[in-house]
Amino acid sequence: MKKMVLVGLVLLIALSPVFAKGGAQGQSANSGKITLLMRNMDEQFLKDYANSVTRLARDKGIDINVQDARSDGATQLTQLQTALDQGYKYFVIIPCVSELSEQMNQLIQAKGGAAAYSNIQPTVAALKVGKNFFYASSPEFVGGRYQGQIIADYFDKYPAKAPGKTLNMILILGQLGHPAQVNREAGLLAELKTRGYTVTVVARDTANWTPDQSQQKMDAWIAAYRGKFNVVAAQNDGMALGAVESLIQNGLTKGDASDGTILTVPVLGIDATGEALNSMKENKLYATVLQDAAGQSAAAFDVIYQMATGAYKPGNAAGGTPAATTPIDEAPANDAAIIGQCYLVPFVPVDKASDYYKANAK
């Protein structure tokens, strides 16, 4: 009997929404409620983001309802509608796809609520649903440019590794069509062109942000192109670390790490996760680019907290990030009509000489 009760309790917990409760009475701001809608929490950046929002909510004494859509857009829409039906009006959202954002905002607008988006951009049309919708993230094109900058700096320092400034690159992509996939690739190639490098992409395919798929792809590419590439660029750290493991397992290492890596070619990622910094410390991963989960989540949470408490005024800073004032080339922050609803958290290049690496590598 006790065993049956225990099983029932486990099932009840598993099927219930996830709540992170804060404050003595667990009261939300302005008697409102805040929900965090996550496209998934499998990737390290997304885990870090969710953990940060949860901590911020607890610090403010707010109950936050955390929902994981497991990368399914229909599930995320259902989670949103359920939260609205339960009285939640204020949302921090990492959407499954940009195209969902307008529909989501229309549902939220009908309830008089507000939402802030990170990581995957809302559309321009979504932000135009109302002045109570926000974008708190980092321009992906700039992240790609920083990755290209680090690569160019490396080969400028070791020109014999890229004769004639020619790069034979393996490019490991995130989910195809994802805004980060498109813009990071464009920024990377644009920066290398600006720096005078000719890039031949030896192999290019998606590993869907995951280290396992990346390692499998890299194993196949090494078998086909061993000795024919001199750099590996991955669009997040998880995939970069999968590539690192493949290179090690396939014997593409050297005893001399004076160029910053024991691998025969430099591997670079994006995100600057703790695992990436550890790999850099071990002279495996060469470098990365900080996508600031803490900064993005602080901006998104704070602007929604301001909305929930009635403290928001146009132009307010959020989480230490100022509201943008000048449009950039990347949507949705390219539209002057909604630029004040955008909070642009900067990317930061991270190599071993960077302040971020020195402060955070353990």
matplotlib code that plots the C-alpha trace (Angstrom):
import matplotlib.pyplot as plt

x = [0.0, 2.8, 4.5, 1.4, 1.0, 4.6, 4.2, 1.1, 2.9, 5.8, 3.4, 1.5, 4.7, 5.9, 2.6, 2.3, 3.7, 7.1, 7.1, 9.9, 8.4, 9.9, 9.0, 7.4, 3.8, 4.9, 3.0, 3.7, 4.2, 1.0, -0.9, 0.2, 2.1, 5.1, 5.6, 8.9, 8.2, 11.3, 11.7, 13.7, 16.2, 18.5, 21.2, 23.5, 22.8, 19.1, 19.6, 21.7, 19.1, 16.2, 18.3, 19.0, 15.4, 14.4, 17.0, 15.9, 12.3, 13.1, 15.1, 12.0, 9.7, 7.9, 6.4, 7.6, 5.9, 8.5, 7.4, 9.6, 8.1, 10.7, 11.2, 7.6, 5.7, 2.3, 3.2, 4.4, 1.2, -0.8, 1.4, 0.8, -2.9, -3.0, -1.0, -3.3, -6.3, -4.8, -4.4, -0.8, -0.3, 3.4, 5.8, 9.5, 9.8, 12.4, 10.1, 10.5, 10.4, 10.2, 7.0, 5.1, 5.7, 3.0, 0.3, 1.6, 1.6, -2.0, -3.1, -1.2, -2.5, -6.1, -5.5, -3.7, -0.4, 3.2, 6.1, 9.9, 11.7, 15.3, 17.6, 15.2, 14.0, 10.3, 9.2, 8.9, 5.1, 5.1, 6.6, 4.2, 1.3, 1.8, 4.4, 4.2, 6.3, 10.1, 13.2, 16.1, 18.9, 22.2, 22.6, 23.6, 25.5, 27.8, 28.4, 29.5, 31.8, 33.5, 34.1, 35.6, 37.7, 39.2, 39.9, 41.6, 43.7, 44.9, 46.0, 47.5, 49.7, 50.4, 50.4, 52.1, 48.9, 46.9, 49.2, 48.0, 45.4, 43.3, 41.0, 39.7, 36.8, 34.5, 31.4, 29.0, 25.6, 22.7, 19.2, 18.8, 16.8, 17.2, 18.0, 21.2, 22.3, 21.7, 23.1, 26.1, 27.2, 26.8, 28.7, 31.6, 32.1, 31.8, 34.4, 36.9, 36.4, 37.0, 40.2, 41.4, 40.9, 39.6, 37.3, 36.6, 33.9, 35.1, 32.1, 29.0, 25.9, 23.7, 24.2, 21.1, 23.0, 23.9, 27.4, 26.5, 25.4, 28.4, 30.8, 29.1, 29.3, 32.9, 33.9, 32.6, 34.2, 37.6, 37.3, 36.6, 38.8, 41.6, 44.4, 42.2, 40.9, 42.6, 39.8, 36.5, 33.8, 30.8, 27.8, 27.5, 29.8, 28.0, 28.7, 32.3, 32.9, 31.5, 34.0, 36.8, 36.1, 36.0, 39.4, 40.9, 39.4, 40.6, 44.2, 44.3, 46.3, 49.8, 52.2, 52.8, 50.0, 52.0, 49.3, 46.6, 45.4, 46.6, 44.5, 46.0, 43.4, 41.7, 38.1, 35.8, 32.4, 29.9, 28.2, 31.2, 29.6, 31.4, 32.2, 33.7, 35.9, 37.1, 38.0, 40.0, 41.8, 42.8, 44.1, 41.4, 38.8, 40.7, 38.2, 34.5, 32.2, 30.1, 26.4, 25.4, 22.7, 22.8, 22.6, 19.8, 17.7, 18.2, 17.0, 14.0, 13.0, 13.4, 11.4, 8.6, 8.8, 8.6, 5.5, 3.9, 4.6, 3.5, 7.1, 7.8, 8.2, 9.4, 13.2, 13.8, 16.9, 16.3, 18.6, 21.4, 20.9, 19.7, 16.8, 18.2, 17.8, 19.4, 18.3, 20.8, 20.9, 19.3, 15.6, 13.7, 16.0, 16.2, 12.8, 12.8, 9.2, 10.0, 13.7, 12.8, 11.4, 14.7, 17.4, 20.6, 23.0, 26.5, 28.4, 32.0, 34.9, 36.5, 40.1, 42.6, 43.8, 40.2, 39.1, 36.1, 38.2, 40.6, 37.7, 35.6, 37.9, 38.1]
y = [0.0, 2.4, 1.6, 2.4, 5.8, 6.6, 5.8, 8.0, 10.9, 10.6, 10.5, 13.5, 15.5, 14.5, 15.6, 18.9, 22.3, 23.1, 25.9, 27.7, 29.4, 32.4, 34.8, 34.1, 33.9, 33.1, 36.2, 37.4, 41.1, 43.1, 39.9, 38.8, 35.7, 35.2, 32.2, 31.2, 29.4, 27.5, 25.9, 23.2, 22.9, 20.3, 22.8, 24.2, 27.8, 27.3, 25.5, 28.5, 30.9, 29.1, 28.8, 32.5, 33.5, 31.2, 32.8, 36.3, 35.5, 34.1, 37.2, 39.2, 36.9, 35.8, 32.4, 31.5, 28.8, 27.1, 25.2, 23.1, 22.7, 20.0, 21.9, 21.4, 24.6, 23.1, 22.1, 25.6, 27.2, 24.8, 25.7, 29.4, 29.0, 27.0, 29.6, 32.3, 30.3, 29.9, 33.7, 34.2, 37.4, 38.0, 35.9, 35.4, 33.4, 31.5, 30.4, 27.2, 29.3, 33.0, 32.4, 31.6, 34.9, 37.0, 34.5, 34.2, 37.9, 38.2, 35.7, 37.6, 40.9, 39.7, 39.2, 42.5, 40.9, 41.3, 39.2, 39.4, 37.2, 36.0, 33.7, 33.2, 36.5, 37.4, 38.8, 42.5, 42.0, 40.3, 43.3, 45.6, 43.8, 46.2, 48.3, 45.7, 43.2, 43.1, 41.5, 40.9, 39.1, 39.4, 40.2, 36.9, 38.4, 40.1, 36.7, 35.2, 38.2, 37.7, 34.0, 35.1, 37.7, 35.1, 32.8, 35.5, 36.5, 32.9, 32.5, 36.0, 34.8, 31.4, 32.2, 28.9, 27.1, 28.9, 29.5, 32.3, 33.2, 30.2, 28.6, 25.1, 25.1, 22.5, 24.4, 22.8, 24.4, 24.6, 23.9, 24.9, 28.1, 29.0, 32.8, 32.0, 29.5, 31.9, 35.1, 33.5, 31.9, 35.1, 37.1, 34.6, 34.5, 38.3, 38.9, 36.5, 38.1, 41.5, 40.2, 39.0, 35.3, 33.0, 30.4, 27.0, 25.2, 21.6, 20.3, 22.0, 20.5, 20.7, 18.9, 20.5, 22.2, 18.8, 17.4, 13.8, 14.6, 16.9, 14.1, 11.7, 14.2, 15.0, 11.3, 10.9, 14.1, 13.1, 9.8, 11.7, 14.8, 14.0, 16.5, 18.6, 21.1, 23.6, 25.0, 23.8, 26.4, 25.3, 27.5, 26.6, 25.2, 21.8, 21.1, 22.4, 20.1, 17.2, 18.0, 18.3, 14.8, 13.4, 14.9, 13.4, 10.0, 10.1, 10.9, 14.5, 15.8, 17.0, 17.3, 21.0, 23.3, 26.5, 27.8, 27.3, 23.8, 20.2, 19.6, 19.7, 22.3, 25.0, 24.4, 27.3, 27.5, 30.1, 30.5, 30.4, 27.8, 26.4, 23.2, 25.3, 27.2, 24.0, 22.6, 25.7, 25.4, 21.9, 23.3, 21.4, 23.9, 26.9, 29.7, 30.7, 33.7, 34.6, 34.6, 36.1, 33.9, 35.9, 39.2, 38.2, 36.6, 39.6, 42.0, 39.9, 39.2, 42.8, 44.4, 41.9, 42.5, 46.2, 45.6, 43.4, 46.0, 49.0, 50.4, 50.3, 53.4, 53.5, 53.9, 52.2, 50.1, 46.4, 44.2, 46.7, 46.8, 50.0, 50.1, 50.3, 53.6, 53.0, 50.3, 47.6, 45.4, 42.3, 41.8, 42.7, 45.5, 46.8, 48.6, 52.1, 51.8, 49.1, 49.7, 51.0, 47.6, 45.9, 45.3, 44.2, 42.3, 42.3, 39.2, 39.0, 37.2, 34.8, 33.5, 32.9, 36.5, 37.8, 39.2, 36.9, 33.8, 34.9, 35.7, 32.6, 29.7, 27.4]
z = [0.0, 0.9, -2.3, -4.3, -2.5, -3.2, -6.9, -7.0, -5.5, -8.0, -10.9, -9.5, -9.2, -12.7, -14.3, -12.4, -13.6, -12.3, -9.7, -8.0, -5.0, -3.3, -0.5, 2.8, 1.4, -2.1, -3.4, -6.9, -7.8, -8.0, -7.2, -10.7, -11.7, -13.9, -16.2, -17.9, -21.2, -22.4, -25.8, -24.0, -21.2, -22.7, -23.9, -21.3, -22.2, -21.7, -18.4, -17.2, -18.4, -16.6, -13.4, -13.6, -14.0, -11.1, -8.8, -9.8, -9.1, -5.7, -4.8, -5.6, -3.6, -6.7, -7.6, -11.1, -13.2, -15.4, -18.5, -20.8, -24.3, -25.3, -28.6, -29.7, -30.8, -30.3, -26.8, -26.0, -27.3, -25.1, -22.1, -22.8, -23.0, -19.8, -18.0, -19.2, -18.1, -14.7, -14.3, -15.4, -17.3, -17.4, -19.3, -20.0, -23.2, -25.2, -28.0, -30.0, -33.2, -34.1, -36.0, -32.9, -31.2, -32.9, -32.1, -28.5, -28.1, -29.4, -26.7, -24.0, -25.2, -24.9, -21.2, -20.7, -20.0, -21.2, -22.4, -22.9, -25.4, -25.4, -27.5, -30.4, -31.7, -31.8, -35.1, -35.8, -36.1, -32.7, -31.0, -32.8, -31.1, -28.2, -26.3, -23.5, -25.5, -25.4, -26.8, -24.4, -26.2, -28.1, -31.8, -33.4, -36.3, -33.9, -32.1, -35.4, -36.1, -32.8, -33.6, -36.9, -35.1, -32.8, -35.8, -37.8, -34.8, -34.4, -38.0, -38.1, -35.2, -36.8, -40.6, -41.5, -40.4, -43.1, -46.1, -48.3, -45.7, -46.8, -44.3, -44.9, -42.4, -40.9, -39.9, -37.4, -37.5, -35.0, -36.0, -39.7, -40.1, -36.5, -36.3, -34.5, -37.1, -40.0, -38.4, -36.7, -39.9, -41.8, -39.2, -39.1, -42.8, -43.1, -40.5, -42.1, -45.5, -43.9, -42.4, -45.8, -45.4, -48.2, -46.7, -48.2, -46.3, -46.4, -44.6, -43.3, -41.6, -38.6, -35.3, -33.9, -31.0, -29.4, -28.6, -29.5, -33.0, -33.4, -32.4, -34.8, -37.7, -36.9, -36.8, -40.4, -41.6, -40.1, -42.0, -45.2, -44.8, -42.5, -43.1, -45.4, -42.8, -40.5, -38.3, -36.8, -36.0, -34.1, -33.4, -29.7, -27.1, -26.8, -30.5, -30.2, -27.3, -29.3, -32.1, -29.6, -28.3, -31.8, -32.6, -29.5, -30.1, -33.7, -32.7, -34.0, -31.0, -30.5, -27.5, -27.9, -26.7, -27.2, -29.6, -27.0, -27.9, -27.9, -31.0, -34.4, -35.5, -33.3, -32.4, -31.4, -29.9, -28.8, -25.3, -22.9, -20.7, -17.7, -19.6, -22.4, -20.1, -18.4, -21.8, -22.6, -19.4, -20.4, -23.8, -25.7, -26.9, -28.3, -27.6, -27.4, -27.4, -24.4, -24.9, -21.6, -20.1, -16.9, -18.7, -21.1, -18.3, -16.0, -18.7, -19.7, -16.1, -14.9, -17.7, -17.0, -13.3, -13.9, -16.0, -13.3, -10.6, -12.6, -12.5, -16.2, -18.2, -21.8, -21.9, -18.6, -18.3, -17.4, -15.5, -16.1, -19.9, -21.4, -23.8, -27.3, -29.1, -32.5, -34.9, -36.0, -39.1, -37.3, -36.7, -34.7, -33.6, -37.1, -36.9, -35.5, -34.4, -31.8, -31.0, -27.5, -26.7, -27.4, -24.8, -26.6, -24.4, -25.9, -26.9, -25.6, -27.3, -24.9, -25.4, -22.7, -22.7, -22.1, -18.8, -18.8, -19.1, -16.3, -14.0, -14.6, -15.6, -12.6]

ax = plt.figure().add_subplot(projection="3d")
ax.plot(x, y, z, "-o")
ax.set_aspect("equal")
plt.show()
